[in-house]
Amino acid sequence: MKSSHYVGISFYQGQIQLAEIDHGKKPTLTALSERSTSLEFTHAASFSPDHPQLYTFVYELEELLKQNRVHTRLISFALPTDSVFVNVIPVDAALQGSELTSYINWEFEQYHPGVPSKNFIISGQPLTSSEKEVKQMFVVAVRKGMVGFLKRTANELRLQLHLVDIDQFSTEKALRLNHPESAKETIALFGIRFGRIDASLLIRGELADYRAFSHNSPETLHKAVQAYLHYLKERDGVETPEKIVLHGIEITPQTVSSLQRETGIQTKGLDAVRHLALSKKLYEPFVKDSSRFAAAIGLALRTQ
């Protein structure tokens, strides 16, 4: 019998976030938790199925699953963007099939000279654009060693690896479900972690742009938001965002209100549990800080 429980795992600031959703009559959040990890996932080049700390990571996850009485057979992971290659690449709109794949691989190797593209799983998707002759491709490359590490982790836990995604884009699923009005809006989505801010533009629910910024203080968040909005304003055919939505760490009411004052755009922290039924056993402070768990929740929402 197919399990109705799905678990998503994400990583922020030396912590593992876990979310479990039961896809029964109504999607119900049955577990939401966090614990420390000894692994640093930003050092992606060192990961492989034989990583010396694999069993340490397995133990950390096993304890987290047991403590939260998780019932799943399926586990998914949202990797931090600084552990993968993420970029937007202009591509001749006439390229298709193997020619398009070869071009994307070639572009990747220009960013990483001496690093064979065969060591990566590379995927691309066209972004929403008004351009005719050139299309913008959103490209993600994940090291095969990292995927192998996660597969072996799942096997050691006697679970099935369901999905490997990127945290900024797993969060989009949580946004779409809990804020269905976003399907009719233009939204700037900012993912905040120490050292990095991810910014993406969603036009009527579809990814239209992505950029990353460095982040090491509250001031750099404000600068990054303003820089991204200015960049969007300079682009032809791009609508000004109707909303700014934040997820990740240190999203306080003061941060939200000050950004809204500065930009004049409605700003909110992502409520990643807004339209989910909630188990009574959930730890209330985690529920209130659900934007930090948005990537894990977004993964747990995905059944395919």
Secondary structure per residue as TSV (DSSP state, phi and psi in degrees):
chain	resnum	aa	ss	phi	psi
A	1	M	-	360.0	132.7
A	2	K	-	-69.3	132.9
A	3	S	-	-69.7	143.5
A	4	S	-	-97.5	0.4
A	5	H	E	-100.9	132.7
A	6	Y	E	-128.6	138.3
A	7	V	E	-116.3	135.5
A	8	G	E	-115.6	139.9
A	9	I	E	-123.1	132.1
A	10	S	E	-131.9	174.9
A	11	F	E	-138.3	123.9
A	12	Y	E	-138.7	129.0
A	13	Q	T	49.0	50.9
A	14	G	T	72.9	16.1
A	15	Q	E	-123.3	148.6
A	16	I	E	-101.7	129.0
A	17	Q	E	-104.5	139.1
A	18	L	E	-125.7	136.1
A	19	A	E	-136.2	133.5
A	20	E	E	-120.7	133.9
A	21	I	E	-125.0	131.6
A	22	D	E	-94.0	114.9
A	23	H	E	-90.4	63.7
A	24	G	S	-89.4	-137.1
A	25	K	S	-60.4	-37.7
A	26	K	S	-136.5	132.2
A	27	P	E	-53.9	123.7
A	28	T	E	-124.6	127.1
A	29	L	E	-77.9	109.7
A	30	T	E	-100.8	-15.5
A	31	A	E	-151.6	140.3
A	32	L	E	-149.4	114.4
A	33	S	E	-154.0	173.9
A	34	E	E	-155.9	147.6
A	35	R	E	-154.2	166.1
A	36	S	E	-77.5	157.0
A	37	T	-	-133.6	148.7
A	38	S	S	-88.0	-6.9
A	39	L	-	-92.2	147.5
A	40	E	-	-113.3	104.3
A	41	F	T	-76.7	-7.5
A	42	T	T	-74.3	-17.5
A	43	H	-	-89.9	63.3
A	44	A	G	-65.1	-28.6
A	45	A	G	-63.7	-22.8
A	46	S	G	-87.5	-5.4
A	47	F	-	-86.8	139.8
A	48	S	-	-160.6	169.6
A	49	P	T	-61.0	-16.6
A	50	D	T	-106.0	19.8
A	51	H	-	-55.6	134.1
A	52	P	T	-62.2	-20.6
A	53	Q	T	-103.4	14.8
A	54	L	H	-57.1	-46.5
A	55	Y	H	-71.0	-26.0
A	56	T	H	-64.0	-44.6
A	57	F	H	-65.6	-40.9
A	58	V	H	-59.5	-44.3
A	59	Y	H	-61.9	-43.8
A	60	E	H	-59.9	-45.0
A	61	L	H	-68.6	-40.0
A	62	E	H	-59.9	-43.9
A	63	E	H	-63.2	-42.3
A	64	L	H	-64.4	-41.9
A	65	L	H	-65.8	-42.3
A	66	K	H	-66.2	-45.5
A	67	Q	H	-60.7	-30.3
A	68	N	T	-101.3	6.9
A	69	R	T	49.9	50.0
A	70	V	-	-75.4	138.4
A	71	H	-	-111.0	10.0
A	72	T	-	-76.1	159.4
A	73	R	S	-113.2	-2.6
A	74	L	E	-123.0	129.9
A	75	I	E	-130.0	140.0
A	76	S	E	-128.7	152.6
A	77	F	E	-125.4	135.5
A	78	A	E	-107.0	111.8
A	79	L	E	-82.6	144.9
A	80	P	-	-65.9	146.2
A	81	T	G	-63.6	-26.3
A	82	D	G	-77.7	0.9
A	83	S	G	-100.5	-0.4
A	84	V	S	-134.1	168.8
A	85	F	E	-92.7	122.7
A	86	V	E	-133.0	126.6
A	87	N	E	-158.8	163.3
A	88	V	E	-110.2	124.0
A	89	I	E	-121.5	129.5
A	90	P	E	-73.9	135.1
A	91	V	E	-134.2	141.7
A	92	D	E	-58.0	124.7
A	93	A	T	-62.4	-18.3
A	94	A	T	-79.7	-17.0
A	95	L	-	-71.7	135.7
A	96	Q	-	-145.4	166.4
A	97	G	H	54.7	-133.3
A	98	S	H	-65.2	-31.9
A	99	E	H	-64.9	-41.6
A	100	L	H	-65.7	-43.5
A	101	T	H	-60.3	-45.3
A	102	S	H	-62.3	-39.5
A	103	Y	H	-67.5	-42.9
A	104	I	H	-62.2	-42.4
A	105	N	H	-62.3	-40.7
A	106	W	H	-63.8	-44.8
A	107	E	H	-59.8	-42.4
A	108	F	H	-58.1	-43.8
A	109	E	H	-69.7	-19.4
A	110	Q	H	-71.4	-33.0
A	111	Y	H	-78.1	-27.6
A	112	H	S	-128.8	70.3
A	113	P	T	-60.3	136.6
A	114	G	T	84.9	-3.5
A	115	V	S	-107.3	110.9
A	116	P	-	-64.7	134.3
A	117	S	G	-64.8	-20.8
A	118	K	G	-66.3	-15.6
A	119	N	G	-83.3	1.6
A	120	F	E	-126.3	152.4
A	121	I	E	-95.3	114.7
A	122	I	E	-114.7	130.1
A	123	S	E	-134.9	152.8
A	124	G	E	-141.3	148.6
A	125	Q	E	-138.6	139.8
A	126	P	E	-69.9	141.6
A	127	L	-	-91.3	155.6
A	128	T	-	-60.2	124.0
A	129	S	-	-154.5	150.8
A	130	S	-	-93.6	-3.9
A	131	E	-	-74.3	144.3
A	132	K	S	-97.2	-48.1
A	133	E	S	-87.8	-25.3
A	134	V	E	-125.4	129.5
A	135	K	E	-111.0	147.0
A	136	Q	E	-90.4	123.9
A	137	M	E	-105.5	128.5
A	138	F	E	-87.7	118.2
A	139	V	E	-117.8	132.6
A	140	V	E	-126.0	133.8
A	141	A	E	-128.6	123.5
A	142	V	E	-116.3	133.5
A	143	R	E	-62.9	135.5
A	144	K	H	-61.8	-31.3
A	145	G	H	-63.0	-37.9
A	146	M	H	-65.7	-44.6
A	147	V	H	-63.6	-40.0
A	148	G	H	-62.4	-39.4
A	149	F	H	-60.3	-45.3
A	150	L	H	-69.8	-36.6
A	151	K	H	-62.6	-44.9
A	152	R	H	-67.6	-36.9
A	153	T	H	-56.8	-48.2
A	154	A	H	-60.9	-42.5
A	155	N	H	-61.7	-42.8
A	156	E	H	-64.9	-28.5
A	157	L	T	-85.8	-0.8
A	158	R	T	59.6	40.3
A	159	L	-	-121.6	165.4
A	160	Q	E	-101.8	128.8
A	161	L	E	-72.2	119.4
A	162	H	E	-92.6	-56.5
A	163	L	E	-143.5	147.4
A	164	V	E	-121.2	120.2
A	165	D	E	-133.2	-176.3
A	166	I	E	-108.7	137.7
A	167	D	H	-59.0	-39.9
A	168	Q	H	-60.0	-32.7
A	169	F	H	-94.7	-23.7
A	170	S	H	-64.0	-35.5
A	171	T	H	-61.9	-30.8
A	172	E	H	-58.4	-35.2
A	173	K	H	-63.8	-43.3
A	174	A	H	-64.1	-36.9
A	175	L	H	-64.6	-46.8
A	176	R	H	-63.8	-41.6
A	177	L	H	-71.9	-45.6
A	178	N	H	-85.0	-14.9
A	179	H	-	-133.8	69.7
A	180	P	G	-59.6	-21.1
A	181	E	G	-63.1	-19.1
A	182	S	G	-63.4	-19.8
A	183	A	G	-67.3	-12.5
A	184	K	G	-116.5	8.5
A	185	E	S	-122.3	166.5
A	186	T	E	-106.1	118.9
A	187	I	E	-126.6	134.8
A	188	A	E	-96.6	116.6
A	189	L	E	-105.3	122.8
A	190	F	E	-115.3	124.6
A	191	G	E	-102.6	125.5
A	192	I	E	-115.9	124.0
A	193	R	E	-142.2	158.7
A	194	F	T	-64.5	125.7
A	195	G	E	101.0	-19.4
A	196	R	E	-157.5	142.8
A	197	I	E	-125.0	128.6
A	198	D	E	-102.7	133.2
A	199	A	E	-125.3	128.0
A	200	S	E	-134.7	151.5
A	201	L	E	-109.0	126.7
A	202	L	E	-113.9	121.2
A	203	I	E	-110.3	111.7
A	204	R	T	49.5	47.0
A	205	G	T	83.7	-3.2
A	206	E	E	-109.6	138.4
A	207	L	E	-65.8	126.4
A	208	A	E	-120.7	-15.2
A	209	D	E	-166.8	157.9
A	210	Y	E	-150.4	140.1
A	211	R	E	-147.5	158.4
A	212	A	E	-126.0	149.2
A	213	F	E	-135.5	150.4
A	214	S	E	-75.8	154.6
A	215	H	E	-151.9	119.3
A	216	N	S	-141.0	9.3
A	217	S	S	-162.9	163.1
A	218	P	H	-56.2	-32.2
A	219	E	H	-66.3	-35.6
A	220	T	H	-69.6	-26.7
A	221	L	H	-62.8	-48.2
A	222	H	H	-62.4	-41.5
A	223	K	H	-64.6	-40.6
A	224	A	H	-65.3	-42.9
A	225	V	H	-62.2	-46.4
A	226	Q	H	-64.4	-40.4
A	227	A	H	-64.3	-40.3
A	228	Y	H	-69.1	-41.8
A	229	L	H	-63.3	-38.7
A	230	H	H	-65.2	-43.1
A	231	Y	H	-59.2	-43.6
A	232	L	H	-65.0	-37.9
A	233	K	H	-63.0	-32.7
A	234	E	H	-79.3	-15.0
A	235	R	S	-81.4	137.4
A	236	D	T	-70.3	136.3
A	237	G	T	76.5	9.0
A	238	V	-	-101.7	127.3
A	239	E	-	-76.7	147.5
A	240	T	-	-66.9	132.0
A	241	P	-	-57.5	139.5
A	242	E	S	-83.1	-24.1
A	243	K	E	-142.8	151.0
A	244	I	E	-112.7	127.7
A	245	V	E	-121.1	131.6
A	246	L	E	-112.2	142.3
A	247	H	E	-143.6	160.3
A	248	G	E	118.5	-138.3
A	249	I	S	-105.7	155.7
A	250	E	-	55.1	43.0
A	251	I	-	-96.6	94.2
A	252	T	-	-98.6	160.6
A	253	P	H	-56.5	-33.9
A	254	Q	H	-66.1	-40.7
A	255	T	H	-62.3	-45.9
A	256	V	H	-61.7	-48.6
A	257	S	H	-67.4	-37.9
A	258	S	H	-69.2	-37.7
A	259	L	H	-65.6	-38.8
A	260	Q	H	-65.2	-39.6
A	261	R	H	-63.6	-44.3
A	262	E	H	-68.6	-38.8
A	263	T	H	-94.4	-23.9
A	264	G	-	72.7	14.3
A	265	I	S	-113.8	137.0
A	266	Q	E	-54.2	126.1
A	267	T	E	-126.7	138.3
A	268	K	E	-150.6	153.3
A	269	G	E	-79.2	142.6
A	270	L	-	-67.6	122.0
A	271	D	-	-88.3	97.2
A	272	A	T	-81.7	-0.1
A	273	V	T	-122.6	11.2
A	274	R	T	-54.6	-43.3
A	275	H	T	-110.5	20.8
A	276	L	S	-101.7	142.8
A	277	A	E	-70.8	143.9
A	278	L	E	-117.9	130.6
A	279	S	-	-65.2	145.5
A	280	K	T	-70.1	-16.0
A	281	K	T	-85.5	-2.8
A	282	L	S	-67.1	145.4
A	283	Y	-	-77.6	115.9
A	284	E	H	-58.3	-40.9
A	285	P	H	-59.7	-33.4
A	286	F	H	-69.0	-38.6
A	287	V	H	-62.4	-42.6
A	288	K	H	-67.5	-26.9
A	289	D	T	-104.6	40.1
A	290	S	G	-66.2	-19.1
A	291	S	G	-62.7	-28.5
A	292	R	G	-69.2	-23.9
A	293	F	G	-101.1	9.1
A	294	A	H	-60.2	-40.0
A	295	A	H	-66.0	-43.9
A	296	A	H	-64.3	-41.3
A	297	I	H	-65.5	-43.2
A	298	G	H	-58.3	-39.6
A	299	L	H	-67.6	-43.6
A	300	A	H	-65.1	-20.9
A	301	L	T	-76.8	-17.8
A	302	R	-	-90.3	115.9
A	303	T	-	-98.3	-7.8
A	304	Q	-	-131.0	360.0
